[in-house]
Amino acid sequence: MVVLSKSASVHFCVVKASKPSPIFPDSIPLIDLSKPDSKNLLVKACQEFGFFKVINHGVPTEFISKLESKAMKFFSLPLSEKEKAAPPDPFGYGNKSIGPNGDVGWVEYLLLTTSPQFNYHGLASNIGENPEKFRCAVNDYVSSVKKMACEILELLADGLKIQQRNVFSKLLMDEQSDSVFRLNHYPPCPEIQELNGGNLIGFGEHTDPQIISVLRSNNTSGLQISLRDGSWISVPPDQNSFFINVGDSLQVMTNGRFKSVRHRVLANSLKSRVSMIYFGGPPLSEKIAPLPSLMQGEDSLYKEFTWFEYKKSAYKSRLADNRLVLFEKIAAS
């Protein structure tokens, strides 16, 4: 059952369940990227979950801690200071409102482009941060995470026995890659304890439209993923690992073999949660369609579209909408 709670003149969604959401740490695939069998385990995880955790990822700890420290410094500022970096148009600070279509959550965030040419002066000078130091912290982190994401995508290509192993990764490496980076902060919400066991939605259920998402969060719970039967499971936090989501575009390119995972975040009553997400996207003009090498006589499940077309369509949708349904081929009757 879903009910609404009113706070700060904004209605927030509260999910109430007859029993607590289960936590099944053993059911979430854990993949060691240094092991020779990782490519096959990655393929299996993308087919069955669309979600997995990786270790031995090669991202330096100092890059993670430095950027998280700067993120917390920003989110700890008074709202009046943070709003100097608002609104996210398309990049900048947002608070509670998620996108232009009425979605809200118990979250504040910074949305940034991954382009090295992005001007941080207009953003960072408003938040009491040295723009160059802030830019360097983001670029160091993003470049390292992107390298890891590309390695995963190439291992997936190997596991799928695709001859061109950079068929996915080249889209992220392209200078015109339309990738974005998001810093989310979910403040504590003591009022949750008064909601008779309900959970306040920090970020509503959705899939990611890009190719791949790389998530890292501090040691606070909240992330949940939806299984094939529609049930939700909580993902135990792990600040030393990265969690990977299959995006809608990768689902299309694999003709549905890989599944983009539906996920959400629940607010925590006592602890602050900070997450950092790299969304690896293709160039705007890139045509997205099932790879011919994977078809093997199969019919395509999707119409061909450009990333620009899909991004524009997704931007007009609500978070929980099935965005891909508009691009599916209708089976002949």
Order of alpha helices (4+ residues) and beta strands (2+ residues): beta-beta-beta-alpha-beta-alpha-alpha-beta-beta-alpha-alpha-alpha-beta-beta-beta-beta-beta-beta-alpha-beta-beta-beta-alpha-beta-alpha
